[in-house]
Amino acid sequence: MIFQTDPYVMLMASLPAVGPLLTGKAPPINRVRLDERLRQLSAEDAKELDAMAAILSWGRLDIGDEDAAFVTRAERLMETVHAPDLRAALNDRLELRTVIAALRRRHAGQEAPAEGEVWGYGRYAEQIRRNWALPDFGLARTFPWINPARERLEAGDPAGLERIVLQAAWDSVGRYAPGHEFDKEAVAFYVARWSLADRWSSYDPETAAIRFAELIDEAYANAELPEAA
């Protein structure tokens, strides 16, 4: 008798452990080889994984990044993700993006979003808007990292902020990964961790500091634009 092995069992068994996050070391498998292994995914799962990766791109944390369009894309994607733990993990990451975007907007001197404005994704967008003047938006118990992140932002420390945000994202994955070892969710969580580790290992403090300053300058400029007549 010939036994067939689930392709996701083979895929996960072929992937080396990513290891701790903030070591500065590159992941034990590079992007090219990871992509080669991911070809074992079904076409449907590969498409879903690509869509999640695209919307979780770290560039989406930028200020003034067409917020309403981003929220629409995020909501549409969430409608297509049906695995409960994967939905929950994706939701957490998108809400993290909203909190960081709010901290950056406020730090740049922008006023709270207008009532009814589509600016952030998730359960806390309205609470953040209503509590704009509070240092932690009233969310420190929900997001224990928010005050340390705010302090690094106010100190002009992009590397420190990056560490906090990446660790928060890593911890979020850790809440949902248990129980998923050889399924689609396991692959998605592996790729998420790989992306976070790769991001940190390739982090360039000088480039990040320049980009950090550009983001704040852009936000200041947007805040000073006169209202349309």
URDAFEN-V851029 format. One line per field, one symbol per residue. ss: DSSP state (H for helix, E for strand, L for the rest). phi: phi as a letter, one per 20 degrees, with the letter a starting at -180 (. if undefined). burial: + if it has 16 or more other ideal C-beta (glycine too) atoms within 10 Angstrom, else -. A space follows every 50 residues. Layout:
ss: ???
phi: ???
burial: ???
This chain:
ss: LLLLLLHHHHHHHLLLLLLLLLLLLLLLLLHHHHHHHHLLLLHHHHHHHH HHHHHLLHHHHLLLLLHHHHHHHHHHHHHHLLLHHHHHHHHHHHHHHHHH HHHHHHHLLLLLLLLLLLLLLLLLHHHHHHLLLLLLLLLLLLLLLHHHHH HHHHLLLHHHHHHHHHHHHHHHHHHHHLLLLLLHHHHHHHHHHHHHHHHH HLLLHHHHHHHHHHHHHHHHHHHHLLLLL
phi: .deeegfffffffeefgfnffeenefgfceffffffffffffgfffffff fffffegfffeffmelgffffffffffgfeedfgfffffffgfffggfff ffgffffenfffgfgnfecbeofdffffffdgffgdlmdfffcgeffgff ffffemdffffggfffffffffgffdfgnddccgfgfffffffgffffgf fdfdgffffffgfffffffffffefffff
burial: -------+--++--+--+--+-----+-+----+--++--+---+--++- ++--++---+++++--+--++-++--++--+-+-+++-++++++++++++ ++++++++-+-++-----++++-++--++-+----++-+---+--+-+++ -++---++--++++++++++-++--++--+-+++++++++++++++++-+ --+--------+--++--+----------
